[in-house]
Amino acid sequence: MPHRTVPFAMVGIEHIVFIVDDMKKALDFYRDVLSCPIGYTYPALGMEQVWCGTSLIVLWDITHPGAKSAIPPVSGGRNVDHVCIATSPFDHAELRAHFKAHNVEIEREAMHGGARGMGHSFYIFDPFGNKLEIKGPAEYSDGTAS
């Protein structure tokens, strides 16, 4: 039996935390544009969570007094490039129309590899400048995904 050097095994992404400054706008985007069901709420912290499949996206409103520890040390700084959200199959034209109807600009589209193989991605931004990659399932294997 191989020796494990850590007392745990990786399972996947549990949650990601985005800093926001308008909770209503954040919930409107994640609920209405991306169809994320509302999850847990922490009113004392100014925090709301939405479901993204089996993972959570945590929205932390830095205008709330309970979010003092979330305020970044550098105004406008960031520490995440983007989050990739795996999706079911989608019609590309239908998704473009959906984003347009919600005034969400598509930064770019791409076909590249990921955890599920080669698939089509749309890159968009939420109202707070967080970049999201909306990635459909593998259209063909890139040789690394199972």
C-alpha positions in Angstrom: 0.0 0.0 0.0 1.5 3.4 -1.0 2.3 5.8 1.8 0.3 9.0 1.8 2.0 12.1 3.0 -1.1 14.1 3.7 -4.1 12.9 5.8 -6.7 13.8 3.1 -7.5 13.4 -0.6 -8.6 16.2 -3.0 -12.3 16.0 -4.0 -12.8 19.2 -6.0 -13.7 22.9 -5.6 -15.9 23.4 -2.5 -16.5 27.1 -2.9 -15.0 30.4 -4.1 -15.4 33.8 -2.5 -16.0 36.9 -4.6 -15.7 40.4 -3.1 -18.7 42.5 -4.1 -20.0 46.0 -3.2 -23.7 45.7 -4.1 -25.3 42.5 -2.8 -28.6 43.0 -4.7 -26.7 43.4 -8.0 -24.6 40.3 -7.2 -27.6 38.2 -6.4 -29.5 39.4 -9.4 -26.6 38.4 -11.7 -25.9 35.0 -10.2 -29.6 34.1 -9.7 -31.1 35.6 -12.9 -28.2 35.4 -15.4 -26.5 32.2 -14.3 -29.5 30.6 -12.6 -27.6 29.8 -9.3 -30.0 28.8 -6.6 -29.7 30.8 -3.3 -27.7 29.0 -0.7 -26.7 29.9 2.8 -26.9 33.4 4.2 -24.8 35.1 6.9 -26.4 38.5 7.6 -24.0 39.4 10.3 -21.1 39.1 7.9 -22.8 40.6 4.8 -22.4 37.3 3.0 -24.6 35.3 0.7 -23.9 32.0 -1.0 -25.3 30.7 -4.2 -25.1 27.1 -5.5 -23.1 26.4 -8.6 -23.8 22.7 -9.1 -22.5 21.0 -6.0 -20.1 23.9 -5.2 -20.8 27.3 -3.7 -20.0 30.8 -4.9 -19.8 33.0 -1.8 -20.6 36.7 -2.3 -19.1 38.9 0.4 -20.3 42.5 0.4 -17.4 44.7 1.6 -19.8 47.7 2.2 -21.2 45.7 5.1 -19.7 46.3 8.6 -19.3 42.5 9.1 -17.0 42.2 6.1 -14.1 44.2 7.5 -11.7 41.3 7.2 -12.6 40.8 3.5 -11.5 44.2 2.3 -8.4 43.8 0.1 -5.3 45.6 1.2 -5.0 47.2 -2.2 -7.9 49.0 -3.7 -9.0 47.4 -7.0 -6.5 44.6 -6.4 -7.4 41.0 -7.3 -6.1 37.6 -6.4 -8.1 35.4 -8.7 -7.9 35.5 -12.6 -11.1 33.6 -13.3 -13.4 30.8 -12.1 -14.4 28.1 -14.6 -18.0 27.0 -14.2 -18.7 23.6 -15.8 -22.1 23.4 -17.5 -24.4 21.0 -19.3 -24.4 21.1 -23.1 -25.6 24.4 -24.5 -26.6 25.9 -27.8 -24.0 28.6 -28.6 -26.4 31.0 -30.3 -28.9 30.6 -27.5 -26.3 31.3 -24.9 -25.1 34.4 -26.8 -28.7 35.6 -27.0 -29.2 35.0 -23.2 -26.2 37.0 -22.3 -27.2 39.8 -24.7 -30.7 39.9 -23.2 -29.0 40.5 -19.7 -26.6 43.0 -21.1 -23.6 40.7 -20.3 -20.8 41.2 -22.8 -18.9 38.1 -23.9 -15.2 38.9 -23.6 -14.2 36.0 -25.8 -15.0 32.5 -26.8 -12.5 29.7 -26.9 -12.1 26.0 -27.5 -9.5 24.5 -25.2 -8.8 21.7 -22.7 -10.0 21.5 -19.1 -10.7 18.9 -16.5 -13.4 17.3 -18.7 -11.5 17.5 -22.0 -11.7 19.9 -25.0 -14.8 22.0 -24.9 -16.2 25.4 -25.8 -16.0 28.3 -23.3 -17.5 31.7 -23.0 -15.7 34.3 -20.9 -17.8 36.9 -19.2 -17.6 39.2 -16.2 -20.0 39.6 -13.3 -21.0 43.1 -12.3 -17.9 43.4 -10.0 -15.3 42.5 -12.6 -14.9 38.8 -11.6 -14.1 36.9 -14.8 -16.1 33.7 -15.3 -15.5 31.0 -17.8 -18.7 29.2 -18.7 -17.5 25.9 -20.1 -19.6 23.3 -21.7 -18.8 19.6 -21.5 -16.0 18.0 -23.6 -16.7 17.9 -27.2 -13.7 15.5 -27.6 -11.0 14.2 -25.3 -7.7 16.1 -25.2 -6.0 12.9 -24.1 -5.7 13.9 -20.4 -9.2 13.8 -19.2 -10.9 10.6 -18.4 
